[in-house]
Structures are given as C-alpha cells and as structure tokens.
C-alpha cells in the first residue's frame, strides 16, 4: 500500500501554567522558556519531515510551537478554530490539586463520564464531536506531509476521529507537552486506512 499522507500530531510546548499545574483551558498563554526549548528540540527531531501544510489551534501556545517547528519548511499555515483547547469554564486558572481537593465530585464525574462538563465549560464528548470537521479537512486536503499542533484533550479527540474510535478509549491516551505522534494514511481498494506509527514520542526532550 502506498502512503498518501503523513500526519504528525504535536502537543504545544510548556507554558508557565503547565509548569505550575494550573488548568489553562481557554487562557491564551504563550510558551515559557522550557516550552520554547521543547519546540526547538522537536524542530530538530522533525527536520527531515517535508511539511507542506501546518494546521494548528488558534491559541498562541500552539501557533508559537508550530512556527518554531516549521520555520525551515516551506509550509502553508492555517488555524482551525475547532482545535481550540477544551473549555474548562469556572476552573480555568485554578491549580489541578485545588480542583481535586475542593471539588472532588465534579472532578470525578468529569474524569469518569465523557458527557460530564466542567462548570460553565465543556465535556470531553463536546471536544470529540467538534474536532471532527477539522480532521475531515486535514484528510481531504491535497497536502501529503502535514503538521498538526494542538492541545492534550484536543489531540486525544483527533486521535479518536482519525482511527474511528469511540470517545471513551480515545480519552485514555496521554500526550505530554512537546511530544509528537505520527500517522500514515493509505488509500486502498477498500477505502482509506490510517495507521499509528508513533504515539507520545518524547525521546527528543531528553537531549
């Protein structure tokens, strides 16, 4: 089977909120020094990829990561609004440990139930459904080597949509800041086939 498309899926580099264990959701934070270093290491790791298209979340931390990775590639950039990070509502800007301690039932429900939203925010299933048009745009695009930069929850949803998974197992895949995953798209006589080559690769971050 011929590979017709390669998709590299990246979680943005670290921000000050990531380092401090603070939920940032729709807070439009930029990369910190650690995050810029992660993106630079990832750029070196992916230097031989012939990216001709970059799709990214509209948030600053995703766009900045994408620009660092693809600065030496002759690629077109496009923000996909549906790839914006999950809306954590009233918990935006709150430390993860404080949420667990002060709102254990809400947190437990949100973790265990894909349809349970954060107060004034989204559920994972909301994210899972809203990324679908963006994933279809990527797959239907004429580009062959594609970089996608988004967020932890969004990338899990993208994974699920690419592989026709249900949202419950899709949510169980971790993705760290500055990590990347790679997918190969094949066109077969029986239709499109997508395979995972790499998930949550972090070896470049240990250099």
C-alpha positions, 0 to 999 in steps of 0.5 A: 500500500502506498502512503498518501499522507503523513500526519504528525500530531504535536502537543504545544510546548510548556507554558508557565501554567503547565509548569505550575499545574494550573488548568489553562483551558481557554487562557491564551498563554504563550510558551515559557522558556522550557516550552520554547526549548521543547519546540526547538528540540522537536524542530530538530527531531522533525527536520527531515519531515517535508511539511507542506501544510501546518494546521494548528489551534488558534491559541498562541501556545500552539501557533508559537510551537508550530512556527518554531517547528516549521520555520525551515519548511516551506509550509502553508499555515492555517488555524482551525478554530475547532482545535481550540483547547477544551473549555474548562469554564469556572476552573480555568486558572485554578491549580489541578490539586485545588480542583481535586481537593475542593471539588472532588465530585465534579472532578470525578464525574468529569474524569469518569463520564465523557458527557460530564462538563466542567462548570460553565465549560465543556465535556470531553464528548463536546471536544470529540464531536467538534474536532471532527470537521477539522480532521475531515479537512486535514484528510481531504486536503491535497497536502501529503506531509502535514503538521498538526499542533494542538492541545492534550484533550484536543489531540486525544479527540483527533486521535479518536476521529482519525482511527474511528474510535469511540470517545471513551478509549480515545480519552485514555491516551496521554500526550505530554507537552512537546511530544509528537505522534505520527500517522500514515494514511493509505488509500486502498481498494477498500477505502482509506486506512490510517495507521499509528506509527508513533504515539507520545514520542518524547525521546527528543526532550531528553537531549 
